[in-house]
Structure formats: structure tokens, C-alpha cells
């Protein structure tokens, strides 16, 4: 959908009901209308944000002047694969074997 299409097409209760059906959700007519109104407000906000000129503005990585502190990359757990696979029904080369699902 192009930008001009998005500006001219508002979601209505019927569209929300169709989307809800695809997502296996159940809404009554009142809920569909409320969600359509809320979604249209959100989409309107996105359109407003698209219109803001951000040329020459650097992205904000952090509100602080120092970099994000990271924890040391240290192994804190031991490998228990042998113990876990000892009780598995079937393993091969360190992997769990499962029945074929897709023919």
C-alpha cells in the first residue's frame, strides 16, 4: 500500500472483523468499532510522524553521553548435555531425534 493509499483508507469495523477472523479472534460489533477507531488514531499518529523533517538529525543511541555498560561475557553455567540426553528416547551426534512430522 502506498503512502497516498494509507492516508485515504481508514479501517472500519468490518475490516477489523475480517482481520480478527483471520487471527482467530472473536469480536462483537461494538468491539470491532472501538478497535477500528483506536487503530485509526494510531495510523494517524504514524502519518504525522512520517511528515516530520528529520534531515540532519543524528539518531539518539542513548540519552546519556557514556556508552551502555555491558556485563562481562563469562560462562556461568556448565554444559549438561550428556545428562539431559541420557534420558532422551533417541539422540545422535549430540542432537535429539524426533519422529518425522511432515511427509
C-alpha positions as a Python dict, from the first residue, in 0.01 Angstrom:
ca = {
    (1, 'X'): (0, 0, 0),
    (2, 'X'): (148, 333, -98),
    (3, 'X'): (162, 636, 131),
    (4, 'X'): (-121, 807, -54),
    (5, 'X'): (-339, 494, -21),
    (6, 'X'): (-269, 474, 353),
    (7, 'X'): (-374, 836, 402),
    (8, 'X'): (-710, 783, 232),
    (9, 'X'): (-815, 441, 365),
    (10, 'X'): (-945, 429, 719),
    (11, 'X'): (-1006, 99, 893),
    (12, 'X'): (-1371, 31, 961),
    (13, 'X'): (-1543, -220, 1189),
    (14, 'X'): (-1592, -465, 900),
    (15, 'X'): (-1220, -463, 812),
    (16, 'X'): (-1126, -514, 1177),
    (17, 'X'): (-1373, -805, 1197),
    (18, 'X'): (-1217, -965, 888),
    (19, 'X'): (-866, -927, 1030),
    (20, 'X'): (-985, -1064, 1366),
    (21, 'X'): (-1135, -1364, 1189),
    (22, 'X'): (-804, -1435, 1014),
    (23, 'X'): (-627, -1410, 1351),
    (24, 'X'): (-887, -1642, 1506),
    (25, 'X'): (-1013, -1367, 1738),
    (26, 'X'): (-1375, -1310, 1823),
    (27, 'X'): (-1501, -951, 1847),
    (28, 'X'): (-1859, -829, 1865),
    (29, 'X'): (-1970, -530, 1656),
    (30, 'X'): (-1905, -281, 1937),
    (31, 'X'): (-1552, -410, 1996),
    (32, 'X'): (-1473, -406, 1623),
    (33, 'X'): (-1583, -42, 1600),
    (34, 'X'): (-1377, 53, 1908),
    (35, 'X'): (-1067, -124, 1775),
    (36, 'X'): (-1113, 38, 1434),
    (37, 'X'): (-1126, 381, 1599),
    (38, 'X'): (-815, 309, 1809),
    (39, 'X'): (-622, 171, 1513),
    (40, 'X'): (-715, 472, 1301),
    (41, 'X'): (-577, 702, 1574),
    (42, 'X'): (-252, 505, 1578),
    (43, 'X'): (-225, 512, 1198),
    (44, 'X'): (-295, 886, 1204),
    (45, 'X'): (-12, 934, 1452),
    (46, 'X'): (221, 736, 1225),
    (47, 'X'): (126, 959, 931),
    (48, 'X'): (201, 1267, 1144),
    (49, 'X'): (540, 1124, 1238),
    (50, 'X'): (617, 1049, 872),
    (51, 'X'): (566, 1418, 794),
    (52, 'X'): (831, 1541, 1039),
    (53, 'X'): (1151, 1660, 869),
    (54, 'X'): (1444, 1480, 1033),
    (55, 'X'): (1715, 1578, 787),
    (56, 'X'): (2042, 1647, 961),
    (57, 'X'): (1930, 1496, 1291),
    (58, 'X'): (2152, 1220, 1425),
    (59, 'X'): (1976, 914, 1571),
    (60, 'X'): (1972, 908, 1951),
    (61, 'X'): (2152, 598, 2075),
    (62, 'X'): (2136, 685, 2444),
    (63, 'X'): (2016, 984, 2642),
    (64, 'X'): (2348, 978, 2827),
    (65, 'X'): (2692, 1071, 2699),
    (66, 'X'): (2854, 743, 2803),
    (67, 'X'): (2820, 408, 2624),
    (68, 'X'): (2587, 136, 2750),
    (69, 'X'): (2764, -71, 3016),
    (70, 'X'): (2782, -437, 2920),
    (71, 'X'): (2829, -729, 3152),
    (72, 'X'): (3143, -936, 3105),
    (73, 'X'): (3099, -1226, 2863),
    (74, 'X'): (3180, -1505, 3107),
    (75, 'X'): (3047, -1861, 3109),
    (76, 'X'): (2844, -1909, 3427),
    (77, 'X'): (2673, -2241, 3352),
    (78, 'X'): (2827, -2580, 3289),
    (79, 'X'): (2731, -2797, 2994),
    (80, 'X'): (2471, -3059, 3099),
    (81, 'X'): (2403, -3202, 2752),
    (82, 'X'): (2528, -3551, 2838),
    (83, 'X'): (2299, -3569, 3143),
    (84, 'X'): (1995, -3437, 2956),
    (85, 'X'): (2044, -3664, 2658),
    (86, 'X'): (2097, -3971, 2875),
    (87, 'X'): (1722, -3977, 2948),
    (88, 'X'): (1611, -3880, 2595),
    (89, 'X'): (1441, -4152, 2387),
    (90, 'X'): (1675, -4104, 2088),
    (91, 'X'): (1985, -3895, 2018),
    (92, 'X'): (2255, -3890, 1754),
    (93, 'X'): (2574, -3681, 1737),
    (94, 'X'): (2458, -3464, 2029),
    (95, 'X'): (2117, -3393, 1873),
    (96, 'X'): (1770, -3508, 1978),
    (97, 'X'): (1596, -3733, 1726),
    (98, 'X'): (1221, -3685, 1691),
    (99, 'X'): (957, -3859, 1479),
    (100, 'X'): (907, -3722, 1129),
    (101, 'X'): (616, -3474, 1124),
    (102, 'X'): (597, -3372, 757),
    (103, 'X'): (586, -3644, 496),
}
